[in-house]
Structure formats: C-alpha cells, structure tokens
C-alpha cells in the first residue's frame, strides 16, 4: 500500500479514537421531580 493510504488510515483512526474518548467520559443526566397528581385537602376548621 502506498504511504498516502497508510497515512490517511492512521489519521482516520486517530480522529475516531479522539471522538470516542471525548464522548466516553461522564454522561450528564437530569433528574426531574414529578408533579403531584392531586393536592391533598387542607384543614380549614369549617364544615363544608
């Protein structure tokens, strides 16, 4: 194989390795607290 093809393959592998290493780190995730389905009644001291 020619030098150009070997060099292109090596550069491609290096770019792929760098891209995988950057995304392989810590993943960000967001925890969202769910909204309550219903509101509990509060005591008002009066009969309704």
C-alpha positions as CSV (number, residue, x, y, z in Angstrom):
1,X,0.0,0.0,0.0
2,X,1.2,3.5,-0.6
3,X,2.2,5.9,2.0
4,X,-0.7,8.2,1.4
5,X,-3.3,5.4,2.1
6,X,-1.4,4.4,5.3
7,X,-1.3,8.0,6.5
8,X,-4.9,8.5,5.7
9,X,-5.9,5.4,7.6
10,X,-3.8,6.3,10.6
11,X,-5.2,9.8,10.7
12,X,-8.8,8.4,10.5
13,X,-8.1,6.0,13.4
14,X,-6.7,8.8,15.5
15,X,-9.8,11.0,14.8
16,X,-12.1,8.2,15.7
17,X,-10.2,7.4,18.9
18,X,-10.3,11.1,19.9
19,X,-14.0,11.4,19.2
20,X,-14.8,8.3,21.2
21,X,-12.7,9.4,24.2
22,X,-14.4,12.7,24.3
23,X,-17.9,11.2,24.4
24,X,-16.9,8.3,26.7
25,X,-16.5,10.5,29.7
26,X,-19.1,11.3,32.3
27,X,-22.6,11.5,30.9
28,X,-24.9,14.3,32.0
29,X,-28.3,13.4,33.2
30,X,-31.2,15.4,34.7
31,X,-33.5,14.2,37.4
32,X,-36.9,15.8,37.3
33,X,-39.2,15.5,40.3
34,X,-42.7,14.6,39.1
35,X,-45.6,16.9,39.8
36,X,-48.1,15.7,42.4
37,X,-51.2,14.1,40.8
38,X,-53.6,15.7,43.1
39,X,-53.4,18.2,46.0
40,X,-54.3,16.9,49.5
41,X,-57.1,18.9,51.1
42,X,-56.1,21.2,53.9
43,X,-57.9,21.6,57.2
44,X,-59.7,24.9,57.4
45,X,-61.6,24.3,60.6
46,X,-65.0,24.7,58.9
47,X,-67.5,22.2,57.7
48,X,-68.4,22.5,54.0
